[in-house]
Amino acid sequence: MTPARKTRSRRTDSTLHEKLTALASNLWWSWQPEVTNIFREIDPVRWSDLNHNPVKLLQEYPPELLDERATELALHARVNLAYRRWREYMDADDTWSDMHAGVLRPRPVAYFSAEFGLHESLPIYSGGLGVLAGDHLKSASDLGVPLVGVGLFYSEGYFSQRVGPDGWQSEEYTQIERAQLPIRAAVDANGKPVRVTVETRHGAVHAQVWELHVGRVRLYLLDTFIPENSDEDRHLTARLYGGDQRTRIRQEIILGIGGARALRALGINPGVIHLNEGHSAFAALEFIRIKMEDEGLSFEEAMHEVARSGVFTTHTPVPAGHDRFTEDMIEEHIGPLGDQLGLDRKALMGLGRVDPQNPEETFCMTVLAFKLTRHANGVSNLHGIVSRRMWRNLWPWLSEDEVPIGHITNGVHVPTWLAGQMRVLYDRVLPPRWYLRSGEPEVWAGFEDVSPIELWEVHQSLKYRLIVYARRRLLRQLQRGNPSDADIRAAREALDPEKLLIGFARRFAPYKRADLILADLDVLDSLVNHPQQPVQLIFAGKAHPADEPGKRILQRVYQVTQDPRFKGKVVFLEDYDINLARHLVQGVDVWLNNPRRPMEASGTSGEKVILNGGLNLSILDGWWAEAYDGLNGFAFGGGKRHRDEAVQDRRDAEDLLRVLREEVIPAYYDRDQDDLPQQWIRRMKRAVRTLGWRFNADRMVMDYVQHAYLPAAGAGSCHVPRRP
Ligand SMILES: *Cc1c(COP(=O)(O)O)cnc(C)c1O
């Protein structure tokens, strides 16, 4: 039966409300601007109040009223079209993966991650790692790669950020209503909701399993909020990265061991196991146990087989960033599984130690992941090098450059991050259905043909949209206190679309140095209040609740925004999330990135900016170290490091100011007779053309398929490549 016939029969018997509900039940809508627009137009104010959650919107909107409203807006035909496109997408059998990775079809890839950043209405992510995992699922879906995700359901999510008048961050947690999300209970072959149990030395922890549809991909989320659990354990998965080490290890046994058991209960037998960061590495132990039980293998034999199908992506270039547990904690939580594997305490601990015999070493999840997978990679070329150095002691018989850790550079999901207006430009100059081939350089060559004035006008309109949005958020932030009339006026008039606008938004982890550009306030004053060529700054980002140094940096940034010299010109927007990120990356002129090299494993926000015509001004670290070609953005710091952090910070700050003054500002304000910055526009075009195809998630997932998934599934045997 053809997809078209199938959809026709469905169409005749579903009402508008049913079709919209069906569309809302699969996150596919979130990367389709036309479908998003339908939900928005139904009730724009409510749409924004509900944080763009269509499930809630439809629950709140009575069906009769919906029909009326649809008639008024002539929505019926658009909904029918959207619904038909969705069904065709779901039923397609000519995807990239059908052509290139058919081997994976019988047994899918299981992709484990502690966080997934898919949409603002589903706050189960904290930052880059989660957004990367979300983009990975979306591209796997678009490419047709057979893949299921496994994660945790955090019923209070990460946190909402509030910044007090003194600049100190506080955290607010709200309960997410499960019934108002596009999730359903995952059921087994008999239609029974799946429950999993993980034993510890002091009783068992239980979890239910939710299923979320991300296009063609299914994501399973484990949730311990069920009556079988003790009070404490019921709240075990409430918060992402909350609690202490004990919470952490208990979350990780649910994610890893519980996740593997959930797949088994669902009848899913993965051919490849992909661990996105070390949090989920216990999964590999459970897959070994399953293999021993099913096939009567010894631990060594089963470990060998599981490792062959295992892929591990490490993300953390700092030793302190890796999860470590004491022997007591491992014994309590992994001991029972160790018994089943036939491992005593020492053998078990040895799996998490670089030197298995060293009793001083704590149990490291990254080490476990390296030992239990044959295919390992960092997330940029530079991060691959750093990781090989960092972990060379795991392979003492190899030289550093033989260490089997390759790299696959992170990319972003184009339809998620590309502004609708910019997409119209792409559609005009790139080949038809370009988005199905966005990992190919030829496809992007046509961007050179965009007319400069059109590109500039689209960019200006996105920038204006960002500024209007920022003013609205600034006003809302102010209205929580007792603002003066002058403050309200400043917020209403904050930021000027005709002036250079630099954005900086990311987690306020100290190594990201949010305050680097604020090193000297007199210099900042001279830049921001320059009579002809002024600079404006927009900041956003959360510090982890337990990160005091990060909070102090945030406080300093916030206090600068309150300085009379900078009010309305340097601003801080609270509560950075995917929604705010989308506005920022689509509207800024310049995206500033100044981590302490080489601590930024990849970074991805700058890649989102590129797609929308913004330019990067960045330290040569992570993805930018391999992306910058001298003309597709701006770089500073010269790739140099210094042993003394203070010295490195000072040098980097000086170089940042030099590049700003000598390159960025002059290029931006260099206008022709039509007031167009021709030189700047050439850079914008070059950035899209040279970087768009490389730093997108389709290319990334295709690399994972070819260099990791296919070999792991037994088709070929090469390792993840070392060099681009
Ligand atoms: C893209 C994104 C990130 C990652 O940003 P980097 O600092 O560049 O890694 C973090 N948070 C959100 C909300 C994002 O959208």
The ligand as a Tripos MOL2 file, in Angstrom:
@<TRIPOS>MOLECULE
LIG
   15    15     1     0     0
SMALL
NO_CHARGES

@<TRIPOS>ATOM
      1 C1         23.2940   25.0990   21.8960 C.3       1 LIG1
      2 C2         23.0010   25.2560   23.3140 C.ar      1 LIG1
      3 C3         24.0080   25.0620   24.2690 C.ar      1 LIG1
      4 C4         25.4340   24.7030   23.9060 C.3       1 LIG1
      5 O1         26.2140   25.8560   23.8500 O.3       1 LIG1
      6 P1         27.8050   25.8300   23.8700 P.3       1 LIG1
      7 O2         28.2150   26.5920   25.0480 O.co2     1 LIG1
      8 O3         28.2400   26.4450   22.5960 O.co2     1 LIG1
      9 O4         28.2260   24.3960   23.9040 O.co2     1 LIG1
     10 C5         23.6660   25.2300   25.6080 C.ar      1 LIG1
     11 N1         22.4300   25.5550   25.9910 N.ar      1 LIG1
     12 C6         21.4370   25.7450   25.0970 C.ar      1 LIG1
     13 C7         20.0780   26.1000   25.5830 C.3       1 LIG1
     14 C8         21.6900   25.5960   23.7390 C.ar      1 LIG1
     15 O5         20.6920   25.7670   22.8590 O.3       1 LIG1
@<TRIPOS>BOND
     1     1     2 1
     2     2     3 ar
     3     2    14 ar
     4     3     4 1
     5     3    10 ar
     6     4     5 1
     7     5     6 1
     8     6     7 2
     9     6     8 1
    10     6     9 1
    11    10    11 ar
    12    11    12 ar
    13    12    13 1
    14    12    14 ar
    15    14    15 1
@<TRIPOS>SUBSTRUCTURE
     1 LIG1         1 GROUP 0 **** ****
